[in-house]
Amino acid sequence: MKTLTLQLPDTVDEKDIKMQVATSLFEKGVLSSGQAAELVGITKREFLETAGNYGVSIFGETTEDIEKIMNE
């Protein structure tokens, strides 16, 4: 396991940054949903329920795919 240390201003929401990184790595297939949840420090269920708020489909479709289907 690798460790990454970031220095962020106090005004930055740490959980939000972790979710952005975790959802991006999950979407690219680098992390499983369980690994992504662990990175954020939340349950797998909470990660899966929250991923959509970051534009990530837990079903493999991109945001563009879903928008295209909805506009047909």
N, C-alpha and C positions, 0 to 999 in steps of 0.2 A: 504494500500500500504506500502511496506517495503522499506527502504533506505539502500543502501550498499555504503560505502565509501572506495575507494582504493587509495593508494598512488603509483603512477607510475612515472618512470623516465621521464623527459621532452622529451626524444627521442622517446617515445612510442606514436604511433598515437591513440589518444583517440577514434576517430570514428571507427577505425578498431577493437579495443578491444570491443567496444559496439556492433558492428556488429557480432563479433564472439560469444559473449554471447547471443545476441538476436536470431541469427540463430540457435544456439544450443537449446535454450529454445523453439523456434518455432518448430523445428524438433521433439522435444520430446513431443509436444502438451501442454506444460506448458503455452505458450503465443500464442495468436492469431496473425495474421500478423499485425493487427492494433496496438496491444499492443507492439509487437516487434519494429514496426516502431517508436512508441512513445518513447520507451526506447532509441533508437538511436538518435531521434530528427529529423527524416526525414518523408516524406510522405509514406503512405502505398504502393503506386505505386513504389516509389523508392526502398523501402525495397524488394518488390517482384521482381523487376528487378535486384537487386543486390545479392539476396540470393544465386543464382546459383554460383556466384564467390566464395562462401564459402562452396561449395559442398553440398548445401541443395536444394532439389527439392521442389518447391511449389505445386507439384502434388502428393506428398506422396511417390514417389519412392526414394530409396536410390541411391547413386552414384554407388554402386556395381550392383544394378538392371539395371541401364541404361547401364553400361559398358558391362554387360552380354548380353543384347539385341543387342548392337552394334557389338559384336564379333560373333554373330550367323550367 
